[in-house]
Amino acid sequence: MKSTTHLACAACAIALLAAAACRDEVEIFEPEVETVAPPDTTSVPPPPSSPSDSTPAIVVRPPLGLYLLNEGNMGSNKSTLDYLDLTTGKYHRNIYAAANPHVPMELGDVGNDLKIYGSKLYAVINCSNKVEVMDKHTTRRLGQVDIPNCRYIRFHEGYAYVTSYAGPVRIDLNYEQLGYVAKVDTATLQVVDRCIVGFQPDELEIVGEKIYVANSGGYRVGADDYGNRVSNYENTVSVVDIATFTEVKRIEVAINLHHLRADRHGNLWVSSRGDYYDIHASLHWIDTQTDTYGGSLAIPASNFYLDGDSLYIYCTDWSYISYSNSVTYGIVDVAKREVMCRNFITDGTDKRIEIPYGVVVHPITKDIYLTDAGGYTYPGTLYCYDRSGKKQWEARTGDIPAHFAFLLPD
């Protein structure tokens, strides 16, 4: 992909202005470009030695760029898409609007997940009840999949699997609408099946021929008749058999589950948000060979990214008792199931970060990209740290920068 793909070219700017008359009832976010990093001169490393000629060598290709989906505050219709061109070091803000000036309301309300599969880029737009589908190189709109209150997306053998809360955004102790996983044909962009799981299912992960789903029950909180705080959070991971597309088991883990990530040792790592009062955020694992609960580690976790055997973790543990966040970082060795360190930022600049909100690691340079949502209602920041945890540069993003997708060469 040429670095000019995402430039705010004159033609795009003219088209954007021409479309403004059709969209003057909403705020228009114009594209911007700035150089934030040196060009990436990383070459493809030599293939690792193989034990035999019959064993294929695995070569990690240097990514061309990094997409960043900004969630935007709920109800503000301010989800935007940014792009870091790693070949030039240029950071492009709000590229979706430039590539799609004809689309009303632009990207939509609350971007919740971002993934590349085949030739397409998929953005899950939660409160707009859709998965936006784009060309992965140009970000031009190819279509959308309508799924109510959609949350996260994964892929397997030509199908996309998307979690859905199914019902409306509503906090209700007695919320009765179970969530589901939608099965989407990536060729036709049509929902072809649904599998009912628990209440408010969040992230999902595919291991072999099984889908694991983190059930949160996050809407099921409130007060009893006496005004006492009560919660009916879910505490299970659903196991879905792909062949029959049915839920075959639930594994008890912890309350209010959120993120999942499978490692190469048969562990499935699971984050719990806790109850924001007495039960804190936590990290657990499941044995995917037996589909049983494995245990927990003494490190809080809100979100994580797995690079090799290193699970990069951050936590923003909110407390309604103190009305404050406790922010922590760390790395877990998933092979040993041990905490390797308590902070992957080593130069003290973590003190500048208010609300860490997304993390990803470059597959070759091992640079760490971390976002800061700040106050949620204004532009955030993307920080780049080298593998030793020292800050290299920073860039202004859209509101609530959260979800990443590396663009690899075809």
C-alpha positions in Angstrom: 0.0 0.0 0.0 1.3 3.4 -0.9 1.5 6.0 1.9 -0.6 8.4 -0.2 -3.7 6.1 0.2 -4.8 8.0 3.3 -3.7 11.5 2.4 -6.3 14.2 2.5 -6.0 14.8 -1.2 -7.6 17.7 -3.0 -10.3 15.4 -4.5 -11.3 14.1 -1.1 -11.4 17.6 0.4 -13.6 18.8 -2.5 -15.9 15.9 -2.1 -16.1 16.4 1.6 -17.1 20.0 1.2 -19.7 19.1 -1.5 -21.3 16.6 0.9 -21.5 19.1 3.8 -24.8 20.4 2.6 -26.3 16.9 3.1 -24.7 16.7 6.6 -25.0 20.2 8.0 -27.1 18.9 10.9 -24.1 17.0 12.3 -20.6 18.0 13.2 -18.1 17.3 10.4 -14.6 16.1 11.4 -12.1 17.0 8.7 -9.0 14.9 8.1 -5.6 16.0 9.3 -2.1 14.7 8.7 1.1 15.2 10.7 4.5 13.5 10.9 4.9 12.0 14.4 7.5 9.3 14.0 10.6 8.4 11.8 9.9 6.2 8.8 10.0 2.4 9.6 13.0 0.9 7.8 12.5 -2.5 9.4 13.2 -5.3 6.9 11.7 -8.7 6.9 13.8 -10.9 9.3 15.3 -14.2 8.0 13.1 -17.2 8.6 13.9 -19.1 11.8 15.7 -22.4 11.5 13.4 -25.3 11.0 14.0 -28.8 12.5 13.3 -30.3 9.1 12.7 -29.2 5.5 9.1 -30.3 5.9 8.4 -27.8 8.6 7.3 -24.4 7.2 9.2 -21.4 8.5 7.1 -18.6 10.0 8.1 -15.1 9.0 6.5 -12.1 10.6 5.9 -9.4 8.0 6.5 -5.8 9.0 3.1 -4.0 9.1 2.5 -1.1 6.7 0.5 0.8 9.1 -1.7 0.8 12.2 -5.4 1.7 12.3 -6.9 3.2 15.4 -10.6 3.3 16.1 -11.7 6.1 18.4 -14.8 5.2 20.3 -16.3 8.7 20.8 -18.5 9.5 23.8 -21.8 7.6 23.8 -24.6 9.6 22.2 -22.2 12.1 20.5 -21.8 10.3 17.2 -18.1 11.0 17.2 -16.5 7.6 16.5 -13.6 8.2 14.1 -10.8 6.3 12.4 -7.1 7.2 12.4 -4.2 5.7 10.6 -0.5 5.6 11.4 1.5 5.1 8.2 4.6 3.2 9.5 6.4 3.6 6.2 6.4 7.4 6.4 5.8 8.1 10.1 2.8 10.2 9.2 -0.4 10.1 11.4 -3.7 10.6 9.6 -6.7 11.6 11.6 -10.3 10.9 10.6 -9.6 9.1 7.4 -13.1 7.5 7.2 -14.7 10.9 6.7 -12.3 11.8 3.9 -12.8 8.4 2.1 -16.6 8.4 2.5 -17.9 12.0 2.3 -21.3 10.7 1.0 -22.0 8.7 4.2 -24.5 10.5 6.6 -23.5 10.6 10.3 -20.0 9.4 9.3 -18.7 6.4 11.2 -21.4 6.4 13.9 -21.9 6.2 17.6 -19.3 4.3 19.8 -16.7 2.3 17.9 -16.2 -0.8 20.0 -13.9 -3.1 18.0 -11.7 -3.1 14.9 -10.4 -6.1 12.9 -9.0 -6.9 9.5 -10.0 -10.1 7.7 -9.1 -10.8 4.1 -9.4 -7.6 2.1 -11.8 -6.0 4.5 -11.6 -3.8 7.6 -14.4 -4.3 10.0 -15.4 -1.7 12.6 -18.0 -2.6 15.2 -20.1 0.5 16.0 -21.9 -0.4 19.2 -24.7 2.2 19.6 -25.2 2.6 15.9 -26.1 -1.1 15.9 -23.9 -2.0 12.9 -20.6 -3.4 11.7 -19.1 -1.0 9.2 -17.2 -2.9 6.5 -14.5 -1.1 4.5 -11.7 -1.8 2.0 -8.7 -2.4 4.2 -6.4 -0.2 2.0 -8.6 2.7 1.1 -11.2 2.6 4.0 -13.9 3.1 1.4 -17.2 1.8 2.6 -18.3 -1.6 1.2 -21.4 -2.1 3.3 -22.7 -2.7 6.8 -24.1 -5.5 8.8 -27.0 -4.6 11.1 -26.6 -6.1 14.5 -28.3 -4.6 17.6 -26.0 -3.4 20.4 -23.0 -5.2 18.8 -19.8 -5.5 20.8 -16.8 -7.5 19.4 -15.9 -9.5 16.3 -13.7 -12.5 15.4 -13.4 -14.6 12.2 -13.2 -18.3 11.2 -13.3 -20.0 7.8 -15.2 -17.3 5.9 -17.5 -16.2 8.7 -17.5 -13.3 11.1 -18.8 -13.9 14.6 -20.1 -10.9 16.5 -21.3 -10.6 20.1 -24.6 -8.7 20.6 -26.2 -7.5 23.8 -29.4 -7.9 21.7 -31.5 -5.5 23.8 -31.3 -1.7 24.2 -28.8 0.2 26.3 -30.5 0.1 29.7 -29.3 -0.4 33.3 -31.9 -2.7 34.8 -31.4 -5.2 37.7 -34.0 -7.5 36.1 -32.9 -7.1 32.5 -34.3 -10.2 30.8 -32.8 -10.1 27.2 -30.1 -12.7 26.8 -27.3 -11.8 24.3 -26.1 -13.8 21.4 -23.3 -14.4 18.9 -24.2 -13.5 15.3 -22.7 -15.6 12.5 -22.1 -13.4 9.4 -21.2 -14.6 5.9 -18.2 -12.3 5.0 -18.9 -12.7 1.2 -22.6 -11.5 1.4 -22.4 -9.5 4.7 -25.6 -11.2 5.8 -26.4 -12.7 9.2 -27.0 -16.4 8.7 -27.4 -17.7 12.2 -27.5 -16.7 15.9 -26.4 -18.5 19.1 -27.9 -17.5 22.4 -25.4 -17.1 25.2 -25.5 -15.1 28.5 -26.4 -11.6 29.5 -24.4 -8.8 27.8 -21.7 -10.9 26.1 -18.5 -9.0 25.5 -15.3 -10.1 23.8 -15.0 -13.5 22.2 -12.1 -15.7 21.2 -11.9 -18.7 18.8 -9.7 -21.7 19.7 -9.8 -24.6 17.3 -13.5 -25.3 16.6 -14.8 -23.5 19.7 -15.9 -20.0 20.4 -15.4 -18.6 23.9 -17.6 -15.7 25.0 -17.2 -13.5 28.0 -20.6 -12.9 29.6 -20.7 -9.7 31.6 -24.3 -9.1 32.7 -23.1 -5.5 32.9 -26.6 -4.0 32.7 -28.0 -6.1 35.5 -27.4 -3.7 38.5 -29.6 -1.6 40.6 -31.2 -1.3 44.0 -33.6 -3.5 46.0 -36.9 -2.3 47.6 -34.9 -0.9 50.5 -32.5 1.1 48.4 -29.6 -1.3 48.9 -27.1 -1.8 46.0 -27.7 -5.1 44.2 -26.1 -6.7 41.2 -26.9 -9.7 39.0 -23.6 -9.8 37.1 -22.9 -12.9 35.0 -19.8 -14.8 36.0 -19.4 -17.3 33.1 -17.6 -17.9 29.8 -19.8 -19.6 27.2 -18.3 -22.3 25.1 -19.9 -22.5 21.6 -19.4 -25.4 19.2 -18.8 -23.9 15.8 -20.0 -26.9 13.8 -23.4 -27.0 15.4 -23.3 -23.3 16.5 -24.8 -24.1 19.9 -23.7 -23.3 23.4 -22.3 -26.5 24.9 -21.0 -25.4 28.2 -20.5 -22.5 30.6 -17.4 -22.1 32.7 -17.6 -20.1 36.0 -14.8 -17.6 36.3 -15.6 -14.2 38.0 -18.2 -11.5 37.8 -18.6 -8.9 35.0 -16.2 -10.5 32.5 -14.9 -8.5 29.6 -11.8 -9.4 27.5 -10.5 -12.8 26.3 -7.2 -13.9 24.8 -5.9 -17.4 23.9 -2.2 -18.2 24.1 -0.3 -21.0 22.4 -0.1 -23.1 25.6 -3.8 -23.9 25.9 -4.6 -21.0 28.3 -7.5 -18.6 27.7 -6.9 -15.3 29.6 -10.0 -13.6 30.9 -10.4 -10.1 32.5 -13.1 -9.3 35.1 -14.2 -5.7 35.8 -15.3 -6.6 39.3 -18.3 -4.6 40.8 -16.6 -1.2 41.1 -17.1 -1.4 44.9 -15.6 -4.2 46.9 -14.6 -6.6 44.2 -11.7 -5.3 42.1 -10.7 -5.9 38.5 -8.8 -9.2 38.1 -7.1 -11.6 35.7 -8.0 -15.3 35.3 -7.3 -18.2 33.0 -9.2 -21.2 31.6 -7.7 -24.5 30.4 -9.0 -24.8 26.9 -8.1 -28.5 26.7 -10.5 -29.4 29.5 -12.7 -26.3 29.4 -12.2 -25.8 33.1 -11.3 -22.9 35.3 -7.5 -22.7 35.8 -7.0 -20.0 38.4 -6.1 -16.3 38.8 -3.0 -14.1 39.1 -2.4 -11.4 41.6 -2.5 -8.6 39.1 -5.5 -6.4 38.1 -6.5 -6.2 34.5 -8.8 -4.0 32.4 -7.4 -4.9 29.0 -4.4 -6.7 27.5 -2.4 -7.5 24.4 -0.6 -10.8 23.8 2.8 -10.7 22.0 4.4 -14.1 22.0 4.3 -15.3 25.6 4.1 -11.7 27.0 0.7 -10.5 28.0 0.9 -6.7 28.2 -1.7 -5.5 30.8 -3.1 -2.2 32.0 -5.9 -1.6 34.5 -8.1 1.4 35.3 -9.9 0.0 38.3 -12.7 2.4 39.0 -14.1 2.6 42.6 -17.5 4.1 43.5 -16.3 4.2 47.1 -13.4 6.6 46.4 -14.7 7.9 43.1 -11.3 7.5 41.5 -9.4 5.1 39.3 -6.4 3.0 40.3 -4.2 2.8 37.3 -1.6 0.0 37.0 0.5 -1.8 34.3 2.3 -5.1 34.0 3.5 -8.0 31.9 2.5 -11.6 32.5 4.5 -14.6 31.2 1.7 -16.8 30.0 3.9 -19.9 29.6 4.9 -19.7 33.3 1.7 -18.0 34.4 3.8 -15.5 36.4 3.9 -11.7 36.6 7.1 -10.6 34.9 6.9 -6.9 35.8 4.6 -4.4 37.4 5.1 -1.6 34.8 6.2 -1.8 31.2 6.7 2.0 31.1 10.1 2.6 32.6 10.9 6.3 32.1 8.2 7.7 34.5 6.0 9.1 31.7 3.1 6.8 32.8 2.4 9.6 35.3 1.2 11.7 32.4 -1.4 9.1 31.3 -4.8 9.7 32.9 -6.9 6.8 31.5 -5.0 4.1 29.6 -7.6 2.7 27.1 -5.8 0.6 24.4 -2.6 -1.3 23.9 -0.8 -3.1 21.1 2.8 -4.2 20.4 4.6 -4.0 17.0 5.3 -7.6 15.9 8.9 -6.9 14.9 10.3 -3.8 16.6 8.3 -4.6 19.8 7.4 -0.9 20.1 4.4 -0.5 22.5 1.5 1.6 21.5 -0.7 2.8 24.3 -3.6 5.2 24.2 -4.9 7.7 26.8 -8.6 8.5 26.8 -8.0 11.5 29.1 -11.3 13.0 30.2 -13.3 11.0 27.6 -14.9 14.1 26.0 -11.9 15.6 24.2 -9.2 14.2 21.9 -7.0 11.6 23.4 -3.3 10.7 22.9 -1.4 7.8 21.3 2.0 7.1 23.0 4.7 5.0 21.4 7.3 3.4 23.7 10.3 1.3 22.7 10.7 -2.3 23.9 12.5 -1.1 27.0 9.6 1.1 28.0 11.0 4.5 27.0 8.7 7.0 25.3 9.5 7.7 21.6 6.7 10.0 20.5 3.1 10.9 21.0 0.2 12.0 18.7 -3.2 13.6 19.2 -6.1 11.2 18.4 -9.9 11.4 18.3 -12.1 11.1 21.3 -11.5 7.9 23.4 -8.8 6.1 21.3 -9.3 2.4 21.9 -9.0 -0.3 19.3 -6.1 -1.2 16.9 -5.6 -3.2 13.7 -2.2 -3.6 12.0 -2.3 -3.4 8.2 0.0 -6.1 6.8 1.3 -6.5 3.3 -0.8 -8.6 1.0 
